[in-house]
Amino acid sequence: MRIGSARMLKGKIDLPGDKSISHRAAMFAAMASGQSSIENYAASEDCASTLKCLDSLGVDIKQSGSTLVIEGAGEAGFKLPSSDLDCGNSGTTMRLMAGVLAGAGVECVLTGDASLSKRPMRRVVDPLTQMGAEFETVDGHSPLTIKGGRRLTGIEYTLPVSSAQVKSCVMLAGLNASGTTVVIEPTPTRDHTERMLEQFGVSVGIEIDGTARRIAVSGGSRLKGTSLRVPGDISAAAFFLVAAAIIKDSQLFLPFVGLNPSRSAVLDILQQAGANMSIKVHDTGKGEPVGDIEIMGSGTDGLAKDRIVIEGDIVANVIDEVPILAIFGTQLEGGLEVRNASELRVKETDRIDAVVRNLRKMGAEIEEREDGFIVSRSFLKGAEVESFGDHRIAMAFAVAGLVATGDTVVNGAECAAVSFPDFFDQLAAVR
Ligand code: S3P
């Protein structure tokens, strides 16, 4: 994909449904008794992988545009799949489905693409094994064989890595375990599972102690089908918010964006850096908070002079936004520093390495650290960069191309479809 520099961005962005929330909505509806309807289900390849897995497990899913009607497997349970469950590029599909299936009594194999096969799965296999599940892996990686017919027992588990996928996996397995399952997270991660289980009629006990949270679910809790609408994906919004903030005279409107506080630190960071943004919060009652965002381009001279530092507890909140925040950092007088983010090394690609390599090709000054980087204000020049097969790297560098001189070529940019299939069309429409 070739990207030229942009004078300004103007218009409205229709975001895909939130990826994290969509996966959970489909899985919970599949586990529930009765019918669920899900509006604004993400049109992303990752979320299609979840639907394919559920379909192979005999779940009846009717899709019309972005609306799904799912008949839950409920008490009858899942059918034995006739082939492997292909999770594609989606870590959330594999890790959450491992929890859903660990005590579900169906023997099956979870597979994925080359990138997913390299990602660590011990982080879910270990706690599930402690609960009584049995797995075969390839040295801690997928394919992941889940043995059928194992009975699970609730455990108390402190997350060794800050991961909502691991937390959710253990909680979901806990629904099929005897007794209570408790997950302790030392630092908060996205809480979509906790919120959505409540929407499906399951009570979740949450105790907060400083930054730590103790989350409890009771074995045997039954999910009941429900209706919900998935908010727009704030992680997808971030590419356009940064682009508009750094290109003077831009004006973008992004309606119906998910504003869950465990995901929205990117907005605080943009505001702290002087981005001119207004947010109108909708009244959605319980469930996920949502609002409309309008952003006006400040241009690089209108932004803050101080260095932005992202570290500690806030890292999990913005973990998916770090690649685009690195591009933002190239336009800030004080630059931007990321620490405590070594999780980025085990995402769809090593995102620290990918950001550093690509930004250096574009002439940026960036220092690589094991757990992050420091990027200085840089004059970007068009270059040929790589997506490394990672959707967020592809989209971040498309935005870099908008503020670079000359043309930027992002090789392998089609992988943007993993989370945002019409990203490039929408970008073309507002420039
Ligand atoms: C996700 C959690 C995060 C995030 C991923 C989606 C989720 O991963 O990076 O894109 O839906 O729970 P980790 O749990 O590995 O941090």
Residues whose N, C-alpha, C, O or C-beta is under 5 A from the ligand:
A	BS01	S3P	S20 T92 S162 S163 A164 Q165 V166 I319 D320
